[in-house]
Amino acid sequence: MEPVDLDTALTALDPDGWDAARVLADTPGARDQVFLDSAGSSLPPTPVLDTVIGHLRREAEVGGYRAAAERADDLAEGYAVFAELLGCAPDEVAFTDSATRSWLAAVDAVPLAEGDRVLVTEAEYAGNAVPLLNLAAKAGATVEPVPSGPDGTVDLDALTRLLDERVRLVSLVHVPTNGGLVNPVREVADAAHAVGALVLLDACQSLGQLPLDVGALGVDLLSGTGRKWLRGPRGTGVLVVPAHVRERLSPRLVDLHSGSWVAPGEIELRRDARVFELWECSIADRLGLIAAARYALDLGPDAIAAAVGARAEHLRAGLSALPGVEVRDQGTRRCGIVTFTVEGVAAEAVRDALRGQGITVTVSGRSSTRLDMTRRGLEQVVRASPHYFVGRSQLDTAVAAVRTIR
């Protein structure tokens, strides 16, 4: 595929004031391909790449301990950077090695006992459902789905009917992995809090593409990843644990970073969110994660959301106009994930055919979101997730390629 004039293409879709030239210069990998998989693992911008590689080189020169000590101030400042990005306090931020690790650490710290109930939405992701069902079974608790409304978002009336004093936790996926909808958060949090339940928000697909404010959302826990829309390195994650909820949690996976050995038979755990961190981590990747958050803040979360939303709507419109192609997105409020099927062609075949033309998409199968996909009678969908560095002409190229497959 021939390189396209991304500067022209981007400017046609971007909000006023968007620095298209900078975005293009920082994303060389987007110039000779149509990259539509930021919901999987996005293309890190050059400042993130330089930060990670630069620190690895420094470790090779002086060793990991000394290299980390040299960046101690930058690592400490990372908590304030994410606090600004997520609308919380620096001591409410913990860094982990993935969204999965963040989510597991949080849910494992919620005390569950026999007879307790946990509510999930039909958009629940397998990465959450498997450990949650496992924990609930061991505790004698139950995991129950909240029905979706006609538009695919969580049915708030059904949620209210299911809530009672036995509900300990509501697990809410902000943006499902297999569709473009955005679930209501504040309404779910307010309903859950009325019966004393905690709300854990999976922001894996919203961090980096939508503005997030933990205080305004009203959730008790939030987990996210670096490698998707935030454009950070793989192997990075974040967990937000607001101060008001800490006394209700009982973290079990702790080490010499999470706590101190204060006497031969006594330990003392940290009192901030970093009790959920472990001592060993990739310093290079963590610095890269912080650089990615700074990059997003510099561009502006609202501007990013507008740019991503414009691209997704342009792609949906183009795909919807193709005979035999059905856009499968749900929701009233939509985001940057676009899912579709091609009549008579398996999703994997569509993915592979597009890859052969320099277009990167992925496939979301029933096993990843079993409740929602079963409800809709779907086995697989093709998932395209254009970020702000994808131009309009590239999106048109992708639509034209799908037309040839059909």
C-alpha positions, 0 to 999 in steps of 0.5 A: 500500500502506498503511503498517504498524505496523513497531514491532509487526511488528519486535518479534515477530521480533527478539532480546531487546534489539533497539532496534526504535524506533531502527531504524524512526526511522533507516529512513523509507524502510521505512515505506510499502513492503516492501523486500526487496532488501538483497542488491542495494542496501539502504536506508542509515540516516539517520546514513549519509545525513546523513554523506554529504550533510553532507560534500557540503554542506561541500565546496560551502562550502570545497572538497573538499581543505579539507573532507577535511582537516577530517575527516582524523581520522575518515577515519583512524579508519575503519581501526580501525572496520573492523578491529573489524568484520572481526577484523583489524588496522587496517593490514590494511584498504584502502578502495576504490570497490566490492567489484568493485574490491576483488576485482579488486585482490586477484586481480590481485596474485596472480602467475599463470604458465603451468600454474598452477591456480585453483579456484572453487566452483560458486557463483562470481559472474560479476563474479569469473569474467569477470576471473578467466578473462581473467587466467588465459587471459593467464597460461596458467593454468586455472580449474577448478570444485569440485563442490557437495555435495548441499546446494549448499555446496562439496564439501570432499572434492572440493576436497581431491582437486583441490588440489595444488601447482599451485593458486595460488588458491582463490576462495570465495564466502561467500554466493552471490548466488542462494541462501540458503546459507553456504559453509564457510570455515575448512575450505576455507582449511585445505585450501587452505593445506595445498598452499600456495594462497591463499584469496580470500573474496568477502564481498560478500553476508555483510558486514553480515548475518553476523559476520566474523572474518578471523583465525578464518576463516583466509582470505588476502584478503577483499573486501566492499561497502558498499551491500548488507547493511552499508547504506552508500553505493553506490560503496564497498568494502573489502579486507582484506589480512592481513600474512602474505600481503603478501609473496606479492602483487604489486599492479600498479595503484598511484599516488601514494597507493599508493607514493612517488616517492623518486628520479627513477627509483625508487618505494617502495610502501606496506607496508600494505594501503593499497597497494591504495588509490588517491588519488582517491575520494569522501570523502563516500561513504567517511565514509558507509561508516565511519558504516555500519560504526559503525552495524552495530557499535552494533547488534551483528553477532550481533544483526543476524544473528539478526534477518536470519535470523529474517526469512528463515526466516519468509519461506521458511516463508510462500512454501513453503506456497503452491501452485505456489511453490518455494523454491530456497534451498540449504545447511544453514546459511542466511542472509538471501537467499531465492530462489523461482520461481512455476510458470508465471510468469517471474521478471521478471513476478513482480518487476514484479507485486510492484513494482506492489504496493509490494514490492521484489525482484529477479531472479537469472539464469543468467548471474550464477551460470552453473555453479550455475544450470546444474547445477540447471536454472534460468534465473532465480529471484526473489530476496528479501532482508529486512533487520532493518528489515523487519517480520513483517507486511510479510513476510506482505504479500509472501507474500500478494502472491505468492499472488495472482500464482500 
